[in-house]
C-alpha cells in the first residue's frame, strides 16, 4: 500500500521526507574520548542556535569518529518512517527528540565550572556509551530505510549521513548520548533498561 502511495505522491510532485533514529552502543576503555567529540559538537550546536550547517558539520565529525572505532561497536538499532507532509515529519522528529532527551543521562551540562573541568582526570571513566542520532532528510535514503542492526548496514548508514550533509538534503539533525559528560557512568544493567531497541551486532 505504501508503494502505491509513494507512486501517487511522486506523480503529484510532493516532497518525500525520511525520518530516522539510529542507536549505537559502544563498549570498551577507548569509548570515553568520544564524549569529547560529542560534547564539542553539542556545544557548537547550542552556540550556533541550531544552525543546520553547523549541526551538519558536527554530525559529519561524529559519524567519522564512530566509523573509526567500529571495533568497539556492541549493539545497534534504528527506527523511522517516511512522510509526504513536512509538518508530520517535523512532529515525528520532535517526538523522537523528546524521547531521546529523556533517556538515562543523555543531557550534557554546559554550566560546568573550570574547577570542575580540572577535576576530570580524577573522575571514573565510563566503559559504555550509547549514541542516538535522529535526522530528517529529503528524498529516498535506502541506506537508512533498512535494518541497521548489522555492522555492514550500520557502516553504510553512517556514511550515508555524511553524504546527506554534503548533498544538503538534511532538514533536521539531533544527537543525544548517554552518559552525556565525563564522570557519569552507564552500567550494563542501565544499557539494557534504558535502551531496549539495541540488538547485539
Phi, psi and omega in degrees: 000320180294329179294322176297318180295319179301314181296319179297315182292329175295320180296327180268009176059033175278148181280134180264133178240133175252125176246127185219140171239129180249133173253135175223123178257125176244147180217142179139169183292338185269004183278337183303319179302335178297335178299326178296317179297314182294316180293323178297315179297319180295318180296317180294325178295318180294315182295330180274000182060038175077022178301126187297326179295316179294317178300319180295319178295321177295321179296319178300314180299316180297311182298318180296321178292321178296320180295331181283343182242037184295344177291344180260000178293129181249318185205160180206169177192162176205159177209161179173183181200167179247138181228149174249006179235123184297324179296317179294321177298318180296321178296320180291321176300316180297321179297315179292323178300311181299317180296314180298318182295335181272356179291158185305125175051042184256008180249114179291154179247104182274002180271010182299132182281165180295327179292324177292322179296325180292337180276359185302327183296336182264359182278150176294148182257129180288147176257357180235142176214130175243124179252132179241116181245123178242130178223156168236131182225151177276143175088196180265138178226081185304328182294337179258341182268047182207175178286119183261010178277052181207135187301315181295315180294319180294319177302314179294323180295317179294321177294324178296323178299318178299313181296322179299323178296312182291334177276357180057041180256355180280135180245345176205142180219129176220136176229125173239156180207148183226127357289157186268350180209159179300140179100333176282148182244143174235113184270169176305313182296322180292325176299313181296316185289323188261347182225065183295345180289341186293133177239128181305138179273000000 
